[in-house]
Amino acid sequence: MLIHQYLHQLKLCARNRTLTTAKSLHAQIFKLGISQCIPLANTLVNVYGKCSAASHALQLFDEMHHRDHIAWASVLTALNQANLSGKTLSMFCSSSGLRPDDFVLSALVKACANLGSIKHGKQVHCRFIVSEYSHDDVVKSSLVDMYSKCDSPDSAKVVFDSIRVKSAISWTALVSGFAKSGRKEEALELFRNMPIKNLYSWTALISGFVQSGKGLEAFSVFTEMRRESVHILDPLVLSSIVGACANMAASIAGRQVHGLVISLGFDSCLFISNALIDMYAKCSDVIAAKDIFSRMRHRDVVSWTSLIVGMAQHGQAEKALALYSEMVSHGVKPNEVTFVGLIYACSHVGFVAKGRELFQSMSKDYGIRPSLQHYTCLLDLLGRSGLIDEAEKLIRTMPFPPDEPTWAALLSACKRQGKSQMGVRFADHLLSCFKPRDPSTYILLSNVYASSSLWGKVSEARRKLGDMEVRKDPGYSSVEVRKETEVFYAGETSHPLKEEIFGLLKKLEEDMRRRNGYVPDTSWILHDMDEQEKEKLLFWHSERSAVAYALLKGVPGSPIRIVKNLRVCGDCHVVMKHISEITEREIIVRDATRYHHFKGGKCSCNDFW
Amino acid sequence: MDRSGGSYSPLKSGSNFSDRAPTEMAPLFPGCDYEHWLIVMEKPGGENASRQQMIDCYVQTLAKIVGSEEEAKRKIYNVSCERYFGFGCEIDEETSNKLEGIPGVLFVLPDSYVDPEYKDYGAELFVNGEVVPRPPERQRKILELTTQRSSDKPRYNDKTRNVRRRDNMR
C-alpha cells in the first residue's frame, strides 16, 4: 500500500474505533520501515488515542524521532481521553519549549477541566490570549467548560460572550456551570435562551441542580422535559433524578422514577441500578435496595458499597458485615466509602475488635489511607464501648485536626460513661478552640457542665448559644402520607387538622406517662423559660406533629416515614419510642445525622447521637 | 456522623467514588511566577478610544488598587492595545485578587513569557509610564512568536475538527 492509502485506512480506524485493525496496519507500516514518516506516525498516535489505547500512543510518541505540533496534540488528547490528565500536564511541562498551537491549547484546557484545576487553567488561558490563536472558538469553548467545571461560572460567561458562533456544547457547558454553582435563576434564564436544546442540555441543567442541592428545581425541570417529550437516549439524566430523590428521601417520587427507568428499558444499566440502591436505602427501604441488588447481573464496588452503607445506617450491622464478606469473596475490592459504612456499622453494635480490625485492614490490605470520617467512626466505637482513654489517645494522635462533631462524639461518650472530669476537660477544649455551629453541641456542653455543677460554665454555654446568629432554618419535619408530603414546622402548627393533632398527641402523652412513666426531659431546651413553657415547646417539636398527622391520615399499619432537617432531640427520641410501642407502628425518622427505626419501643440507632 | 462542613456524609447522595484532588504541580509555562499578572480589560477608555486613552485607563485601573498613578506606572511592564486589550503588572497574588472585582476587568491571569530566551512577556514594553520600543531584533522575534504563520508546515488535515463543529450545529 502506498502511504496515502495507509493514512486513509488509519483514519477509518480512528473513526470506527477499531483497535485491532489499527494494530495490524501498524505492524505492516513498521515492517516496511516507514513508521517514522511523520504523517503516518502522527496519524498512528491519533488513532491509538481515539481507540483509548493511551499506552500505545505514548509508546509510539516516545519512539518518534521528530515530534511536531500534531504529534503533541494527538498524544495529549489521548492522555485526556484515558483519564490521565495529570500526565497530560506533566508531559507538556517536560516538552521543553513547545509553543502550544490551538490544538495543544485545547488539550491543555481540557486537562485542566478534567482535573478541576483552575490554577493551571488560568495559566493556559493567559497563554491563549497573548497567542495568535486568541480568536479560536473551539479553545474558547473548552475554556467555558473548564471554568464551569472549576466552579467559576462568571468567568465562563465572559469567555462565552466572546465566542463568535456559540455551539450547543458551549451553551450547555455554561448552563451546567451555573446550575452546579446553585445559581438557579441564571441557569434557567440561559437555558431558556438557548437556540437549540438537546438531551445533553437538559441533562446538564438537571444534574447541575441535583449536585448543588436544588432537588426541587431539578424535578421541576425534569417534569418539563418529560412534557416536551425529549427522547431519553442516554440515561444519565435518570440517574441524576434518582440521586435527587435520594438526597430528599423522596420515596414516592423515587418509586415513580424507578418505574420510568423500567419502562424506558434502562433497568439493566449498572450505574442506574447503583443509584436506585442508594435511593431506596436513603428512603429507608432497605428491602427494596436489597431486591435491586440481587437482581443485578453485574455489580461493581459501588453496588456493594451502597447496600452495605444502607444496611449500616439502618441498624443492620451484622447483615452489612456479612455482605462485606460476600463482597470480598467475589473478588471485589472495597473503597474508602465501604469502610466508612463498615466501621459505622460496628460502632452501632459495639463490635470493638471487628472495628479495629477493619480499620487496620483498610490500610494494610487495600492501601487506603484512613480519612477523618474513618477516625470519627472509630472514635464513636471506642467511646460507646467505654474505652475513653483509648479514644482520647486516638484523637490526640490522629493525622487530622478533629472537628466539632468529632469532639462532640467524644464528649457524648464521656457523659454517658459518667466520666465527668474528663468530660469537663473536653468541654473546655471544645468551647475554647471552636465556635460550635450545631445547637445540640451547646446542649451537650451545658449538660456536661451541669452534671458537674459548674453553673458558671452552664451559663456561658447558654449565652454562647444565644450569641450565635439566629439560625436561618427553623426545625421542620416532612412526612409522606399516601400520595402527598406534608411539612410541619416547630411550634404550634396552623394546620387545618390542628385540633385533631393536638388531641392525639395529648392522648398519647397521657398514655406514655401512665404506662411508661414518661416525664418530659426539659434539659433539651436551653432557653430561659419556665418548666411549663419548656414542656410546651417540646410538645410542638415538628416531628411529633408529623407523626400525629401520619397516624390520623395515613394508611393504617404502614410504616411512617419522616425527614427532619435538624437532629432529633433526646426527648423526642424517647417519645418516638413510646409512640411506636403504644400504636404498634413502625416509625422511621431521618434526621440531619442518622436514621432512626422506631419499633416496639426500641430504636435501631441504639440511642446514639 | 454529621459532616456540616460538606465533605462526604453517608446521608448525602452523590458519587460513591473517592474524589482525587489534582496533584500540586509546577506552573506550566516559563516565567509563570505568580508575581506577573495579565489583566484583560473590556473596552478600556470606552468606545473608539485612542491608544493613549486605553493606556491611561490601564494606569487608572491599577492605581485604584496600588494607591497612586505613579505607583501603577512603576508596576506596569507591558501594554496591549491591538490584538487584545490589557496590561501586564508586577504585583503579588493577594493584590491581583483585588483587581477581580473592578468594573471593566474581564480576567486576572498569571502571565508567562512570550520569549523565554529574553524573559520577555511580550506586547509593548512599558517602562515608568512610557511605551518603550524593543531592540529591532527582539521585536522581530516577538512578532514572529505571536503571529499566525500562513506558510506553516503542511497542516494536518484533521477532519475530525470539522466534524466536531458540525455536531455542535445540530
Interface residues (C-beta under 8 A of the other chain):
Chain A: K11 A14 R15 P39 N42 N46 D68 I70 G86 L89 S90 F92 C93 G97 R99 F103 L108 L115 G116 S117 H120 K122 Q123 V124 H125 C126 R127 I129 V130 S131 E132 Y133 S134 V138 S155 V158 S167 A168 I169 S170 I196 N198 Q211 G243 A244 A246 N247 N274 D278 M279 K282 V301 V302 T305 S306 V309 A312 Q313 N335 E336 V337 V340 G341 Y344 S371 L372 Q373 T376 C377 D380 D403 E404 P405 R437 D438 R567 R590 A592 T593 R594
Chain B: M1 D2 R3 S4 G5 S7 Y8 P10 L11 K12 S13 G14 N16 F17 S18 A21 P22 T23 M25 A26 P27 L28 F29 P30 C32 L38 V40 S80 R83 Y84 G86 L106 F107 L109 P110 D111 S112 V114 P116 G122 A123 L145 T146 T147 Q148 K153 Y156 D158 K159 T160 R161 R164 R165 D167 N168 M169 R170
